Amino acid sequence: MSTDREFITGLPKAELHLHLEGTLEPELKLELARRNGVDIGQTQIDEIRASYTFTDLTSFLAVYYPAMQVLVTEQDFHDLAIGYLRRAAADGVVHAEMFFDPQAHTDRGVAFSTVIDGLWSAVQEAPDLGVDASLIMCFLRDLSAESAMETLEASLPYRDRIVGVGLDSDERDNPPEKFAEVFARAREAGYRLTMHCDIDQADSIGHIGTVVHQIGVSRIDHGTNIVEDPQLVDEVRRRGIGLTCCPISNSFVTLNSTPTSSEPMMKGREIVDLLRDGVKVSLASDDPAYFGGYLVDNFLALSEEMDLSRDDLVQLARNSLEISWLDESRKAELLGRLDEYAAR
């Protein structure tokens, strides 16, 4: 296992499904609470860690959003992002496209400029760590489309700092078509498009069909329920649409469908079937402070459950670079580094 970790860490790879707010480790949460005089109801690291418990997507979000109240100043957002980037560098990440949720902050009185300036200052430091980094602005799907459009318009003065837009949060009764106009406007503004299609949600396969056919995304976040529709699998493979899958977080929000088992599953079989069927599947850590695993941990978890070969691991890394939103010259350079590493 130590050899596998060393090999996986050495793979030049991209992380494309990472929520910065989901990297709020208990230590940083407590530090920011004290810095900003925020009463979080906990005074010890172990108390905070114990509060990071949930059984499904809804209960996770009920813990996730209140924790953000400790993020107040530009320095707070910088510290959050640079902390993740240091960990990503240690995991061999050479490129990170990081989600952030501005509405979760502006709705509680934090200025959009405070959020973006803090995160951007960390992005500018990322090359010193050996990581390329960019920002993806997500809209909260359980808020209104009007709120999303207002947030999109607020982002335009910072267009050079944001590579694309996404859609996250509670999927129940919030289908992708609710935000079709917002995403069409984002495309006009030059943003790349991705959307969450979380696992095992109501009408998961219908949502995946909508983001492929109507919204026109270039990536789907999660999306492993696509295996339920072979025609959709064929289409995303043909069009090179990437899937950003998160094995460890899957284990927290889905249970084995076998009636006799209550063991959590990471959708390992679905991910590997898609990988070996030529779909551009990549791995990511989602909200690692809450789910207990960063990128290498996710590679290892899937590898151990599904007995992956080194060729499989290299292909997962290759997919992550190929479906990234890097410019083609930088992408080719990083793919060359991967080829050299694999050859050794």
N, C-alpha and C positions, 0 to 999 in steps of 0.2 A: 504493500500500500504506500509506503514512503517513496518507493521508486515511481509509482504511478503519480503521486502528488508532484514529485520533482519534474516528471515528464510533462504533465499538464501545465504546471506553472510556467515552464519554459516555452510553451506554445505561444507565439505571437497571436493575439486574438482581440476581438472587439467585444465590448459589453453594450448591448443596445436596448435593454429593458431593465432600467434601474431608476427607482424613484428616490430622488435625493432626500426627500422627507422621510423615506423609509430606511435611511442610514443613520437615524438619530439614535445612537447607542445610549444606553442608560447613563454612562459616565458623562457624555456631553449634555444630555438632557438635564442632569442635576447641576452641572456647571452653569448652563445657561439660565436655569431657574434662579440660581443664586445671583448670577450677574445681573439679571433683570428684575429681581424681586418678585418673581412669579410663584405663587403658592400652588404647587402641584399635588399637595397632599401626601408627599413622600419625601423622606429625608435621607434615605439610604439606597445605595446602588441595588442591593438585593430586593428592596421593596419595588423599585421601578422595574427590575427584570421580572419579578413575579407578576407584575401587572400586564406584561406583554403576553397574555394568554387569550386564546380565541378558538372557536371550533368551525367557523365558516367565514365567508367573505364579509357578511354583515357584521358579525361580532368583531372581526378584525378592524373594520372601519370605525367601529365605535370606540376602539382604543386608539387608533391611528390619528384621527383628526384632533382630538383634545390634546394630544401630546405636543402638537405644533405650537401651542400658545407660548412656549418658551422661546420661539424664534421671533425676535422683535427688531433687531438692528441689522444694519448692513454687515457688521462684523459677525453677527450670528450666522447669517447665510453663507458668508465666506468660510467660516469655521466648519460648518456642516459639509460644504462641498469639498474643501481641501482634505478633510478627514477621509471622505470616501476615496478621493483620488490617490491619496497615499496608500490606502489599502488595495486599490485596483492595481497600482504599480507593482506592489508586492505579489500580486496574483498573476503578473505577466500580461496585464491588459495594456495594449498599445494604443487603443482608441476607445473612447467612451462617449456614448450619446445619452445624456442624462435627462430624465423627466423632472419637471417641477410643476407644482400646482399653484399658480398665482392666486386663484380665487380663494383658496384655503387661508390666504394671508390678507388679501385686500378686504375680504368680508369681515375681518376682525380689526380693521383699521390700519394695517401695515400698507404703506404705499407701494405700488408696483415698482417704482424706481428703486426702493430700498431692497426689494427681493432681487431684481435683475442685476443691480450694481454689485451686490454682495456675491452672488453666484458667479458673475462675469469676472470678478477679480480673481477668483479661484481658477476659473478656466484659463486665464492668462498665465497663471503659475504652473499649469499642468505640464507644459513641455519640459520644465526643469526636473520633473519627475519621470520623464520618458513616456508621457501619455499625451496623445491628442485628445481634446475634449470639446464637446459642443452641447448645446442645450435644446431640449424639446419641450415646448410649452403644452401642458395638458389642460383640457377643459374637464370640469367635474360634471359628469353626466346626470347626476341627481339634482343639479341646479338647472335653471331654465336656459333655453337656447338664446334668449335675449341677453342673459348674463354672459354667456360664452361669446356672443358677438361683441359685447362691450369690452371684454377682456382682449379679444383679438384686435380691436381697434386701438386699445391702450398699448398693445405690443408693437405696433407698427413703427414708432420712433426708434425702437430697438431691433429693427429687422435684421441688422447685420450681426446681432448676437444670438439669434435664435434660428436653428436650422430647419425646424419643422414643428408640427402640432400633432397632438394625440388626444385621446379620449379615455378617461379612466373613472374610477369610483363605482358606485352601486349600479349594476346593469339592470336590475329588476325594473320593469316598466319604463326603461330609458333606452330604447332601441337606437341604433346608429342613425336612422333616418330623421330622428328628432333634430340632429345637428347637420343635416345635409347642406343647408344654406350657409352655415358657418364654415364648413370645410370647403365649399365651393369658393367662398370669399378668401379663405386662407390660400387656396391654390392660386387664385388670381394675384395674391400678394407675393407669390414665389416660395411659399413654404412647402416642404415635403409633408406627406400625410401618412399617419399610422393611426390605428384604433385598437383598443382592447376588445377582444372577444373572449371573455373569461371562460374558464372550463365549467362545463356542466351547469350552465345557467338556463333559465327558461328560454326556449327557442334559440339555443346557441347556434345551431346550423343555419337558421334563418338570418341571424345577425352576421354570420360570416359571409353568406351570400350577398347581403346588402353592402358590406364594406368592399367586397370584390367588384360587384356589378354596378352599384349605384354611386358609392362614395369614390371609388377608384384609388384605394390606398396602395402604397408600394410595400408596406409591411403590415402584418397582423400580430398583435401582442397576445400571447397565449395561443388560442386558436386551434388547439389539438382536437377539438370536436369535429374538425373538418373531415376526419376519417370516416364519419357517418355518411359522407356524400362523395363517392368516387369521382363523379364528374367535377366537383369543386377541387378535389385533389389534383386531377389532371390539369385544370385551368391554372391553379397557382403554380404548379410545376412549369407549365408551358410559358407563363408570363414572368417567371422568376420572382414571384412575390415571396418575401421572406416571412418566417414565423419565429418569433422570439419566445422561447419556452423556458419555464422556470420550474425545474423538477422539485426542488425542496418546498417552495411555496405551494405547489400543487398538493403536496401531502397534507397541508393544513386546511384546504378548502374542498377536498373531495374525499369520499370514502369508497372503498372497494364495492362494486355493485353486486358482488356475490353475497347472497343473503346470509350465509353462514360466517361471514367475516366482517369485522369492524376495523381492520387494519387500514391505515391511510395509505393511499397510493400516489405516486408521483407522475402518473400517466407515462411511465417509462416505455411500455410496449408501443403506445401510439407514437411517441416521439421517435423511437428507433425505426418503426415501420415507415414513417414519413421520411426519415433520413435516408434509409436504404432504398426508398422509392424515388429518390432524386429531388425531393422537396428541399428547399433551402432553409432547413431548420437550424437555429442557433440556440445556445443556452445563455441564461442570464440569471441574476440573483434577486430581481424584483425589489423586495423590501428586506434586505439582509439583517438589519438590526432586530427585526421582529421575528423573522423565520429562522435565524440562527445559521446562516450560511452565505458566504460570498461566492464569487464566481468559481474558483477552483473547487470549493466544497460542492457546488452543483454538478460540476463535471464528475467529481469522484462519486457522488451519490448515484448518478445515473449509470456510470461505468460499473459500479459494484452490483447494482440491481440487475442490469441487463448484460453484463459480461461483455462490455465493449472492447473492440480491438483498438490498437493504436491507430490504424487507418481510420476507424470511426471517429476517434478523438481529433485527429488531424482534419477530417472533413468537417466536423462541427466548427473548428476554429476557422477553416477556410470559408465556410458559409457565413460566419459572422462578419468577416471582412468584405466578402462579396456583396452582402445585402446592406452594408453600412452606407451612409450618405457622404462618405469621403469623396473628394475629387478623384478622377480616374488615375492620375499620375501617382498620388499618394497611396491609393489602393493597390496599384501594381507594385509599388515599392514594398509595402507590407506583405503582400502575397509572396513576393520573392523571398523575403525573410523567412516566411513560414516554410516555403519549399526547401530552403537551405537547412532549416532546423530539422524538418522531417527526414531529409536525406542523411543527416548525421546520425 
